[in-house]
Amino acid sequence: MTDTTGREERPSVRQAARRAALDAQAKLRVERRERDKRLAALALDVLFALG
């Protein structure tokens, strides 16, 4: 690093933070999708049990 302010490291730290945030969002999307599928299956089970 030639600059004493650390500017050369900031983009990589920023990129790592952005990547971590995107990964966390993707994980939440997958979990939400799986939860929705389970709830839909349960709803169908209830409808069949009632019908």
PQR file of N, CA, C, O and H, with PARSE charges and radii, in Angstrom:
ATOM      1  N   MET A   1       0.858  -1.168   0.000 -0.4000 1.5000
ATOM      2  CA  MET A   1       0.000   0.000   0.000 -0.0000 2.0000
ATOM      3  C   MET A   1       0.901   1.227   0.000  0.5500 1.7000
ATOM      4  O   MET A   1       1.800   1.333   0.834 -0.5500 1.4000
ATOM      5  N   THR A   2       0.677   2.136  -0.907 -0.4000 1.5000
ATOM      6  CA  THR A   2       1.507   3.329  -1.010 -0.0000 2.0000
ATOM      7  C   THR A   2       0.886   4.517  -0.298  0.5500 1.7000
ATOM      8  O   THR A   2       1.602   5.438   0.093 -0.5500 1.4000
ATOM      9  H   THR A   2      -0.053   2.049  -1.585  0.4000 1.0000
ATOM     10  N   ASP A   3      -0.410   4.519  -0.124 -0.4000 1.5000
ATOM     11  CA  ASP A   3      -1.117   5.635   0.498 -0.0000 2.0000
ATOM     12  C   ASP A   3      -1.316   5.329   1.983  0.5500 1.7000
ATOM     13  O   ASP A   3      -1.716   4.221   2.340 -0.5500 1.4000
ATOM     14  H   ASP A   3      -0.991   3.770  -0.442  0.4000 1.0000
ATOM     15  N   THR A   4      -1.040   6.297   2.837 -0.4000 1.5000
ATOM     16  CA  THR A   4      -1.166   6.061   4.273 -0.0000 2.0000
ATOM     17  C   THR A   4      -2.618   6.114   4.742  0.5500 1.7000
ATOM     18  O   THR A   4      -2.894   5.773   5.892 -0.5500 1.4000
ATOM     19  H   THR A   4      -0.715   7.197   2.547  0.4000 1.0000
ATOM     20  N   THR A   5      -3.545   6.526   3.898 -0.4000 1.5000
ATOM     21  CA  THR A   5      -4.954   6.593   4.296 -0.0000 2.0000
ATOM     22  C   THR A   5      -5.649   5.256   4.117  0.5500 1.7000
ATOM     23  O   THR A   5      -6.779   5.092   4.576 -0.5500 1.4000
ATOM     24  H   THR A   5      -3.322   6.803   2.964  0.4000 1.0000
ATOM     25  N   GLY A   6      -5.012   4.302   3.469 -0.4000 1.5000
ATOM     26  CA  GLY A   6      -5.607   2.982   3.277 -0.0000 2.0000
ATOM     27  C   GLY A   6      -6.615   2.935   2.155  0.5500 1.7000
ATOM     28  O   GLY A   6      -7.456   2.037   2.131 -0.5500 1.4000
ATOM     29  H   GLY A   6      -4.094   4.436   3.097  0.4000 1.0000
ATOM     30  N   ARG A   7      -6.562   3.848   1.246 -0.4000 1.5000
ATOM     31  CA  ARG A   7      -7.551   3.906   0.168 -0.0000 2.0000
ATOM     32  C   ARG A   7      -7.500   2.701  -0.752  0.5500 1.7000
ATOM     33  O   ARG A   7      -8.512   2.343  -1.356 -0.5500 1.4000
ATOM     34  H   ARG A   7      -5.879   4.577   1.266  0.4000 1.0000
ATOM     35  N   GLU A   8      -6.346   2.070  -0.869 -0.4000 1.5000
ATOM     36  CA  GLU A   8      -6.248   0.913  -1.749 -0.0000 2.0000
ATOM     37  C   GLU A   8      -7.013  -0.279  -1.180  0.5500 1.7000
ATOM     38  O   GLU A   8      -7.447  -1.145  -1.940 -0.5500 1.4000
ATOM     39  H   GLU A   8      -5.524   2.361  -0.379  0.4000 1.0000
ATOM     40  N   GLU A   9      -7.185  -0.340   0.128 -0.4000 1.5000
ATOM     41  CA  GLU A   9      -7.884  -1.469   0.729 -0.0000 2.0000
ATOM     42  C   GLU A   9      -9.385  -1.244   0.773  0.5500 1.7000
ATOM     43  O   GLU A   9     -10.137  -2.217   0.822 -0.5500 1.4000
ATOM     44  H   GLU A   9      -6.832   0.364   0.745  0.4000 1.0000
ATOM     45  N   ARG A  10      -9.839  -0.041   0.758 -0.4000 1.5000
ATOM     46  CA  ARG A  10     -11.265   0.241   0.933 -0.0000 2.0000
ATOM     47  C   ARG A  10     -12.159  -0.420  -0.110  0.5500 1.7000
ATOM     48  O   ARG A  10     -13.179  -1.001   0.261 -0.5500 1.4000
ATOM     49  H   ARG A  10      -9.229   0.750   0.718  0.4000 1.0000
ATOM     50  N   PRO A  11     -11.826  -0.358  -1.386 -0.5600 1.5000
ATOM     51  CA  PRO A  11     -12.737  -1.017  -2.350  0.2800 2.0000
ATOM     52  C   PRO A  11     -12.899  -2.505  -2.072  0.5500 1.7000
ATOM     53  O   PRO A  11     -14.005  -3.031  -2.189 -0.5500 1.4000
ATOM     54  N   SER A  12     -11.823  -3.194  -1.709 -0.4000 1.5000
ATOM     55  CA  SER A  12     -11.954  -4.631  -1.468 -0.0000 2.0000
ATOM     56  C   SER A  12     -12.769  -4.894  -0.204  0.5500 1.7000
ATOM     57  O   SER A  12     -13.534  -5.857  -0.153 -0.5500 1.4000
ATOM     58  H   SER A  12     -10.924  -2.767  -1.614  0.4000 1.0000
ATOM     59  N   VAL A  13     -12.614  -4.054   0.810 -0.4000 1.5000
ATOM     60  CA  VAL A  13     -13.419  -4.207   2.019 -0.0000 2.0000
ATOM     61  C   VAL A  13     -14.870  -3.912   1.694  0.5500 1.7000
ATOM     62  O   VAL A  13     -15.773  -4.614   2.149 -0.5500 1.4000
ATOM     63  H   VAL A  13     -11.992  -3.272   0.769  0.4000 1.0000
ATOM     64  N   ARG A  14     -15.090  -2.880   0.914 -0.4000 1.5000
ATOM     65  CA  ARG A  14     -16.449  -2.521   0.508 -0.0000 2.0000
ATOM     66  C   ARG A  14     -17.079  -3.646  -0.311  0.5500 1.7000
ATOM     67  O   ARG A  14     -18.245  -3.993  -0.125 -0.5500 1.4000
ATOM     68  H   ARG A  14     -14.357  -2.310   0.544  0.4000 1.0000
ATOM     69  N   GLN A  15     -16.283  -4.205  -1.219 -0.4000 1.5000
ATOM     70  CA  GLN A  15     -16.783  -5.300  -2.051 -0.0000 2.0000
ATOM     71  C   GLN A  15     -17.108  -6.527  -1.210  0.5500 1.7000
ATOM     72  O   GLN A  15     -18.102  -7.210  -1.457 -0.5500 1.4000
ATOM     73  H   GLN A  15     -15.335  -3.923  -1.370  0.4000 1.0000
ATOM     74  N   ALA A  16     -16.273  -6.803  -0.219 -0.4000 1.5000
ATOM     75  CA  ALA A  16     -16.525  -7.951   0.652 -0.0000 2.0000
ATOM     76  C   ALA A  16     -17.801  -7.738   1.462  0.5500 1.7000
ATOM     77  O   ALA A  16     -18.587  -8.668   1.643 -0.5500 1.4000
ATOM     78  H   ALA A  16     -15.466  -6.248  -0.018  0.4000 1.0000
ATOM     79  N   ALA A  17     -18.004  -6.526   1.945 -0.4000 1.5000
ATOM     80  CA  ALA A  17     -19.217  -6.227   2.708 -0.0000 2.0000
ATOM     81  C   ALA A  17     -20.440  -6.332   1.814  0.5500 1.7000
ATOM     82  O   ALA A  17     -21.476  -6.851   2.228 -0.5500 1.4000
ATOM     83  H   ALA A  17     -17.365  -5.771   1.798  0.4000 1.0000
ATOM     84  N   ARG A  18     -20.320  -5.841   0.594 -0.4000 1.5000
ATOM     85  CA  ARG A  18     -21.439  -5.921  -0.345 -0.0000 2.0000
ATOM     86  C   ARG A  18     -21.754  -7.377  -0.680  0.5500 1.7000
ATOM     87  O   ARG A  18     -22.919  -7.770  -0.727 -0.5500 1.4000
ATOM     88  H   ARG A  18     -19.477  -5.420   0.258  0.4000 1.0000
ATOM     89  N   ARG A  19     -20.721  -8.168  -0.911 -0.4000 1.5000
ATOM     90  CA  ARG A  19     -20.897  -9.585  -1.221 -0.0000 2.0000
ATOM     91  C   ARG A  19     -21.561 -10.297  -0.043  0.5500 1.7000
ATOM     92  O   ARG A  19     -22.457 -11.117  -0.242 -0.5500 1.4000
ATOM     93  H   ARG A  19     -19.774  -7.849  -0.873  0.4000 1.0000
ATOM     94  N   ALA A  20     -21.131  -9.991   1.174 -0.4000 1.5000
ATOM     95  CA  ALA A  20     -21.721 -10.624   2.354 -0.0000 2.0000
ATOM     96  C   ALA A  20     -23.195 -10.248   2.475  0.5500 1.7000
ATOM     97  O   ALA A  20     -24.021 -11.095   2.816 -0.5500 1.4000
ATOM     98  H   ALA A  20     -20.403  -9.325   1.335  0.4000 1.0000
ATOM     99  N   ALA A  21     -23.532  -8.998   2.200 -0.4000 1.5000
ATOM    100  CA  ALA A  21     -24.925  -8.559   2.272 -0.0000 2.0000
ATOM    101  C   ALA A  21     -25.759  -9.247   1.192  0.5500 1.7000
ATOM    102  O   ALA A  21     -26.881  -9.677   1.458 -0.5500 1.4000
ATOM    103  H   ALA A  21     -22.861  -8.310   1.923  0.4000 1.0000
ATOM    104  N   LEU A  22     -25.228  -9.353  -0.008 -0.4000 1.5000
ATOM    105  CA  LEU A  22     -25.954 -10.023  -1.092 -0.0000 2.0000
ATOM    106  C   LEU A  22     -26.150 -11.510  -0.789  0.5500 1.7000
ATOM    107  O   LEU A  22     -27.207 -12.075  -1.072 -0.5500 1.4000
ATOM    108  H   LEU A  22     -24.316  -9.004  -0.224  0.4000 1.0000
ATOM    109  N   ASP A  23     -25.126 -12.135  -0.214 -0.4000 1.5000
ATOM    110  CA  ASP A  23     -25.238 -13.545   0.148 -0.0000 2.0000
ATOM    111  C   ASP A  23     -26.304 -13.745   1.224  0.5500 1.7000
ATOM    112  O   ASP A  23     -27.080 -14.698   1.168 -0.5500 1.4000
ATOM    113  H   ASP A  23     -24.268 -11.676   0.016  0.4000 1.0000
ATOM    114  N   ALA A  24     -26.336 -12.841   2.204 -0.4000 1.5000
ATOM    115  CA  ALA A  24     -27.333 -12.934   3.269 -0.0000 2.0000
ATOM    116  C   ALA A  24     -28.738 -12.756   2.700  0.5500 1.7000
ATOM    117  O   ALA A  24     -29.660 -13.470   3.094 -0.5500 1.4000
ATOM    118  H   ALA A  24     -25.705 -12.066   2.249  0.4000 1.0000
ATOM    119  N   GLN A  25     -28.908 -11.817   1.782 -0.4000 1.5000
ATOM    120  CA  GLN A  25     -30.214 -11.599   1.158 -0.0000 2.0000
ATOM    121  C   GLN A  25     -30.645 -12.817   0.352  0.5500 1.7000
ATOM    122  O   GLN A  25     -31.811 -13.211   0.386 -0.5500 1.4000
ATOM    123  H   GLN A  25     -28.159 -11.237   1.462  0.4000 1.0000
ATOM    124  N   ALA A  26     -29.706 -13.410  -0.370 -0.4000 1.5000
ATOM    125  CA  ALA A  26     -30.017 -14.601  -1.172 -0.0000 2.0000
ATOM    126  C   ALA A  26     -30.432 -15.752  -0.258  0.5500 1.7000
ATOM    127  O   ALA A  26     -31.368 -16.488  -0.569 -0.5500 1.4000
ATOM    128  H   ALA A  26     -28.759 -13.090  -0.397  0.4000 1.0000
ATOM    129  N   LYS A  27     -29.741 -15.908   0.862 -0.4000 1.5000
ATOM    130  CA  LYS A  27     -30.078 -16.973   1.801 -0.0000 2.0000
ATOM    131  C   LYS A  27     -31.489 -16.753   2.356  0.5500 1.7000
ATOM    132  O   LYS A  27     -32.265 -17.702   2.468 -0.5500 1.4000
ATOM    133  H   LYS A  27     -28.980 -15.310   1.115  0.4000 1.0000
ATOM    134  N   LEU A  28     -31.819 -15.513   2.699 -0.4000 1.5000
ATOM    135  CA  LEU A  28     -33.158 -15.217   3.211 -0.0000 2.0000
ATOM    136  C   LEU A  28     -34.232 -15.491   2.166  0.5500 1.7000
ATOM    137  O   LEU A  28     -35.308 -15.995   2.488 -0.5500 1.4000
ATOM    138  H   LEU A  28     -31.188 -14.743   2.608  0.4000 1.0000
ATOM    139  N   ARG A  29     -33.932 -15.153   0.899 -0.4000 1.5000
ATOM    140  CA  ARG A  29     -34.891 -15.430  -0.176 -0.0000 2.0000
ATOM    141  C   ARG A  29     -35.165 -16.920  -0.303  0.5500 1.7000
ATOM    142  O   ARG A  29     -36.314 -17.337  -0.453 -0.5500 1.4000
ATOM    143  H   ARG A  29     -33.058 -14.743   0.637  0.4000 1.0000
ATOM    144  N   VAL A  30     -34.104 -17.724  -0.241 -0.4000 1.5000
ATOM    145  CA  VAL A  30     -34.251 -19.174  -0.348 -0.0000 2.0000
ATOM    146  C   VAL A  30     -35.059 -19.699   0.832  0.5500 1.7000
ATOM    147  O   VAL A  30     -35.960 -20.519   0.652 -0.5500 1.4000
ATOM    148  H   VAL A  30     -33.171 -17.385  -0.119  0.4000 1.0000
ATOM    149  N   GLU A  31     -34.743 -19.233   2.032 -0.4000 1.5000
ATOM    150  CA  GLU A  31     -35.473 -19.689   3.211 -0.0000 2.0000
ATOM    151  C   GLU A  31     -36.943 -19.298   3.126  0.5500 1.7000
ATOM    152  O   GLU A  31     -37.819 -20.084   3.488 -0.5500 1.4000
ATOM    153  H   GLU A  31     -34.012 -18.568   2.177  0.4000 1.0000
ATOM    154  N   ARG A  32     -37.214 -18.084   2.650 -0.4000 1.5000
ATOM    155  CA  ARG A  32     -38.590 -17.611   2.520 -0.0000 2.0000
ATOM    156  C   ARG A  32     -39.350 -18.463   1.500  0.5500 1.7000
ATOM    157  O   ARG A  32     -40.504 -18.832   1.719 -0.5500 1.4000
ATOM    158  H   ARG A  32     -36.503 -17.446   2.356  0.4000 1.0000
ATOM    159  N   ARG A  33     -38.683 -18.768   0.385 -0.4000 1.5000
ATOM    160  CA  ARG A  33     -39.312 -19.590  -0.650 -0.0000 2.0000
ATOM    161  C   ARG A  33     -39.638 -20.986  -0.112  0.5500 1.7000
ATOM    162  O   ARG A  33     -40.724 -21.511  -0.359 -0.5500 1.4000
ATOM    163  H   ARG A  33     -37.746 -18.468   0.207  0.4000 1.0000
ATOM    164  N   GLU A  34     -38.697 -21.584   0.625 -0.4000 1.5000
ATOM    165  CA  GLU A  34     -38.929 -22.908   1.204 -0.0000 2.0000
ATOM    166  C   GLU A  34     -40.073 -22.866   2.219  0.5500 1.7000
ATOM    167  O   GLU A  34     -40.894 -23.781   2.270 -0.5500 1.4000
ATOM    168  H   GLU A  34     -37.816 -21.157   0.826  0.4000 1.0000
ATOM    169  N   ARG A  35     -40.123 -21.817   3.016 -0.4000 1.5000
ATOM    170  CA  ARG A  35     -41.196 -21.662   4.002 -0.0000 2.0000
ATOM    171  C   ARG A  35     -42.549 -21.537   3.301  0.5500 1.7000
ATOM    172  O   ARG A  35     -43.532 -22.146   3.721 -0.5500 1.4000
ATOM    173  H   ARG A  35     -39.456 -21.073   2.975  0.4000 1.0000
ATOM    174  N   ASP A  36     -42.591 -20.749   2.237 -0.4000 1.5000
ATOM    175  CA  ASP A  36     -43.838 -20.588   1.486 -0.0000 2.0000
ATOM    176  C   ASP A  36     -44.313 -21.917   0.904  0.5500 1.7000
ATOM    177  O   ASP A  36     -45.508 -22.210   0.907 -0.5500 1.4000
ATOM    178  H   ASP A  36     -41.792 -20.254   1.895  0.4000 1.0000
ATOM    179  N   LYS A  37     -43.374 -22.717   0.409 -0.4000 1.5000
ATOM    180  CA  LYS A  37     -43.731 -24.032  -0.136 -0.0000 2.0000
ATOM    181  C   LYS A  37     -44.312 -24.925   0.956  0.5500 1.7000
ATOM    182  O   LYS A  37     -45.310 -25.612   0.739 -0.5500 1.4000
ATOM    183  H   LYS A  37     -42.402 -22.479   0.407  0.4000 1.0000
ATOM    184  N   ARG A  38     -43.674 -24.912   2.143 -0.4000 1.5000
ATOM    185  CA  ARG A  38     -44.188 -25.733   3.253 -0.0000 2.0000
ATOM    186  C   ARG A  38     -45.583 -25.284   3.662  0.5500 1.7000
ATOM    187  O   ARG A  38     -46.463 -26.111   3.895 -0.5500 1.4000
ATOM    188  H   ARG A  38     -42.863 -24.354   2.319  0.4000 1.0000
ATOM    189  N   LEU A  39     -45.784 -23.966   3.749 -0.4000 1.5000
ATOM    190  CA  LEU A  39     -47.095 -23.453   4.144 -0.0000 2.0000
ATOM    191  C   LEU A  39     -48.166 -23.794   3.112  0.5500 1.7000
ATOM    192  O   LEU A  39     -49.296 -24.121   3.473 -0.5500 1.4000
ATOM    193  H   LEU A  39     -45.068 -23.294   3.559  0.4000 1.0000
ATOM    194  N   ALA A  40     -47.814 -23.718   1.836 -0.4000 1.5000
ATOM    195  CA  ALA A  40     -48.771 -24.056   0.786 -0.0000 2.0000
ATOM    196  C   ALA A  40     -49.144 -25.535   0.870  0.5500 1.7000
ATOM    197  O   ALA A  40     -50.311 -25.891   0.706 -0.5500 1.4000
ATOM    198  H   ALA A  40     -46.895 -23.452   1.543  0.4000 1.0000
ATOM    199  N   ALA A  41     -48.167 -26.388   1.122 -0.4000 1.5000
ATOM    200  CA  ALA A  41     -48.447 -27.818   1.248 -0.0000 2.0000
ATOM    201  C   ALA A  41     -49.339 -28.087   2.456  0.5500 1.7000
ATOM    202  O   ALA A  41     -50.255 -28.906   2.388 -0.5500 1.4000
ATOM    203  H   ALA A  41     -47.219 -26.099   1.255  0.4000 1.0000
ATOM    204  N   LEU A  42     -49.070 -27.395   3.557 -0.4000 1.5000
ATOM    205  CA  LEU A  42     -49.914 -27.562   4.744 -0.0000 2.0000
ATOM    206  C   LEU A  42     -51.329 -27.074   4.486  0.5500 1.7000
ATOM    207  O   LEU A  42     -52.295 -27.691   4.935 -0.5500 1.4000
ATOM    208  H   LEU A  42     -48.326 -26.729   3.613  0.4000 1.0000
ATOM    209  N   ALA A  43     -51.454 -25.970   3.768 -0.4000 1.5000
ATOM    210  CA  ALA A  43     -52.778 -25.437   3.446 -0.0000 2.0000
ATOM    211  C   ALA A  43     -53.568 -26.450   2.624  0.5500 1.7000
ATOM    212  O   ALA A  43     -54.761 -26.647   2.854 -0.5500 1.4000
ATOM    213  H   ALA A  43     -50.670 -25.468   3.403  0.4000 1.0000
ATOM    214  N   LEU A  44     -52.905 -27.089   1.672 -0.4000 1.5000
ATOM    215  CA  LEU A  44     -53.586 -28.117   0.872 -0.0000 2.0000
ATOM    216  C   LEU A  44     -54.003 -29.304   1.736  0.5500 1.7000
ATOM    217  O   LEU A  44     -55.092 -29.852   1.570 -0.5500 1.4000
ATOM    218  H   LEU A  44     -51.935 -26.929   1.485  0.4000 1.0000
ATOM    219  N   ASP A  45     -53.123 -29.696   2.660 -0.4000 1.5000
ATOM    220  CA  ASP A  45     -53.468 -30.800   3.567 -0.0000 2.0000
ATOM    221  C   ASP A  45     -54.718 -30.451   4.377  0.5500 1.7000
ATOM    222  O   ASP A  45     -55.602 -31.291   4.543 -0.5500 1.4000
ATOM    223  H   ASP A  45     -52.238 -29.251   2.795  0.4000 1.0000
ATOM    224  N   VAL A  46     -54.795 -29.239   4.872 -0.4000 1.5000
ATOM    225  CA  VAL A  46     -55.954 -28.803   5.652 -0.0000 2.0000
ATOM    226  C   VAL A  46     -57.209 -28.803   4.788  0.5500 1.7000
ATOM    227  O   VAL A  46     -58.263 -29.275   5.213 -0.5500 1.4000
ATOM    228  H   VAL A  46     -54.077 -28.556   4.737  0.4000 1.0000
ATOM    229  N   LEU A  47     -57.092 -28.272   3.573 -0.4000 1.5000
ATOM    230  CA  LEU A  47     -58.260 -28.245   2.687 -0.0000 2.0000
ATOM    231  C   LEU A  47     -58.766 -29.642   2.368  0.5500 1.7000
ATOM    232  O   LEU A  47     -59.975 -29.878   2.352 -0.5500 1.4000
ATOM    233  H   LEU A  47     -56.236 -27.888   3.228  0.4000 1.0000
ATOM    234  N   PHE A  48     -57.850 -30.570   2.115 -0.4000 1.5000
ATOM    235  CA  PHE A  48     -58.271 -31.947   1.833 -0.0000 2.0000
ATOM    236  C   PHE A  48     -58.880 -32.603   3.061  0.5500 1.7000
ATOM    237  O   PHE A  48     -59.836 -33.371   2.953 -0.5500 1.4000
ATOM    238  H   PHE A  48     -56.868 -30.378   2.128  0.4000 1.0000
ATOM    239  N   ALA A  49     -58.324 -32.296   4.235 -0.4000 1.5000
ATOM    240  CA  ALA A  49     -58.853 -32.884   5.467 -0.0000 2.0000
ATOM    241  C   ALA A  49     -60.273 -32.356   5.749  0.5500 1.7000
ATOM    242  O   ALA A  49     -61.130 -33.093   6.236 -0.5500 1.4000
ATOM    243  H   ALA A  49     -57.548 -31.671   4.324  0.4000 1.0000
ATOM    244  N   LEU A  50     -60.500 -31.096   5.441 -0.4000 1.5000
ATOM    245  CA  LEU A  50     -61.813 -30.491   5.677 -0.0000 2.0000
ATOM    246  C   LEU A  50     -62.830 -30.887   4.610  0.5500 1.7000
ATOM    247  O   LEU A  50     -64.025 -30.989   4.885 -0.5500 1.4000
ATOM    248  H   LEU A  50     -59.803 -30.498   5.045  0.4000 1.0000
ATOM    249  N   GLY A  51     -62.344 -31.107   3.401 -0.4000 1.5000
ATOM    250  CA  GLY A  51     -63.240 -31.342   2.277 -0.0000 2.0000
ATOM    251  C   GLY A  51     -63.645 -32.752   2.166  0.5500 1.7000
ATOM    252  O   GLY A  51     -64.403 -33.108   1.263 -0.5500 1.4000
ATOM    253  H   GLY A  51     -61.373 -31.024   3.178  0.4000 1.0000
TER
END
